[in-house]
Amino acid sequence: MKKNPFADLSTESLVKKRDLLKGVLIAFGMMWVVLLGVAIYFYITKYTLKLLYRWQFYQ
């Protein structure tokens, strides 16, 4: 059976690794939320511009 690679590490180093991983995951999550918001914004503005163009064409 394989030996646990974290068995030799101290508690402090394990906490540091956990906190680093948590920070990286939070940063990626925030980045995805911002990118999703930008994508929704561009989709809405593009759709709105199409509607405005069609509305002006029929006026």
N, C-alpha and C positions, 0 to 999 in steps of 0.2 A: 504494500500500500504506500502511496506517496505521502511524504512528510508535508505538514501544513507550513507554507512559506511564511505565515504571519506568527508562528509560534516563537520565533527567535526575537521578534521586535518587542520593544518596550511599550508600555501603555501610552506614554507621551507621543511616541512616534506613530502609533496607530491612530491616536486622536488627531494628530497633524494630517495624516493621510486622509482620514475621514473628512476633516474640515476642508481640505483642499478639493477633494472630490465633490463635496457638497457645494462649494463655491463655483466650481466649473459647471456643474449641472444647473445651478441657478442662473448663471450667466447665459448658458445656451438656451434655457427656457425663456429668459427675458428677450433674447435676440429673436427667437421664433415668434414671440408675441408681437414684437415690433414689426417684423417682416410680414406677418399676417395682416396687421393693421395697415401697412403700406399697400399691400396687394389689394385689400378691400377698398381702400381709398381710391386707388387707380381704377379699379373696376367700376366703382360708383361714378367717378368723374367722367370716365369714358362713356358709360351708358347715358349719363345726364347730357353730355355734349351731343350725343346722337339724337336724343329726344329734342333738344333745343334746335338742332339743325333741321329736323323734320318739321317741327312746329313753325319755324320761320319760312320753310319752303311752302307750306300750305296757307300761310297768311297772305 
